[in-house]
Amino acid sequence: MKPACPALEFRGTNYALNGAHKKQLLQMAESWKETKPRYLIAGYTPPDLPDDYARALSERRAQAVRQNLIEAGVEASHLQTVGFGHDSAPSGPTTSVVVIYKQ
């Protein structure tokens, strides 16, 4: 799987989408209407958070992105979320990001 767009970066323990996130997601939703791909929305956090909190935060971030894409017109059945916290592959993100993969 390859990222569908640049990673969405979050500050601290925030999971609210900012204007730049919403603009990028609106563009994705518009292009989704042409080919209707499936997306995996994966949340990550930095390693300095407790495991349970990190997974919950990363899931909240992924869910916020999912909800915004649904509101922009993407069918919910085409979106899957996962919160990895800071458990990721050695080459995976190690910061507060959400990566949207095109399946």
N, C-alpha and C positions, 0 to 999 in steps of 0.2 A: 504494500500500500504506500501511496505517496501523499504528502500533504496537499490539500486542495487549495490552501491559501497560506500566507505567512502566519506564524503562530500569534495568537492573541495573548499579549502580556498583561499580567495583573500585578498590582503593587500590594505588598504586605499580605494581609489575610483577607483582602477584599475579594468579593465575587460578583460585584455589580459591574455591568457592562458600561463602558464609557462611550463617548461620541465616536471615536475612531473605530472601536469594535463594531458598533452598530452600522457605521458606514460600510465597513468591509463585509459584514454579514448581509447587508442589503444587496450588495453587488453579487455575493454568492447566490442569494435567493433568486435574483433575476436570471443569472446564468443557469441555475438549476432547472428552471422552467423549460429550457431547450432540450436537455438530455435526461433529466430526472435521475441522476445517480444516487446511490446510497452513500451516506456519510457515517463515519465513526468519529464521535466527538470525545477526545481523550483529555482529561484534566491532569495536571501535574503540580507539585509544590516543591519548594526547596527542602533539602534534607534536615534542616534544623527544627522541624516541627515534630511533635509526638505522632507516632504512626496512625492511630485512630483519627486524630484531628486532621492530619494531612489527607487521609483518604476521603473523609467527609467533606473537607474544603474543596478538594479537587473534583469531587462529584457535584457539589453545588455549582462550581464554575461551569462544568460541562452542561449541567441542567439549565443554567442561565442562557448559555449559548443556544442550546436546543430550543428553548422557549422562544427566543428572539427569532430564530430561523422559521419556526412554525408561524409566528405572527407575521413574518414577511412573506409567507405563502408556500413554504416547503412542507410537503406532507409528512406528518409525524412518523408514518410507517417507514420512511426513508432515513430516519435518524436513530442512531444508537449511541448511548453515552457510557462512559466508563471513567471512574476516578482512580488513578494509579497512586495518588499521593506522591511519595518520593520513591516508590518501588517501580523502577523502570529498567530497561536494558542499559548496559554500560554506555551505549552511544545515544541513549534517549535524553530528553530534556531534563535538566536539573534545576529549573527555575519555575516561577509561578506563571505557567502558561497553559493555554488550551490549544491543542493541535487538532485540526479537522482533517481526517484522512478520507480520501475518496476510495470507495470500495469497488 
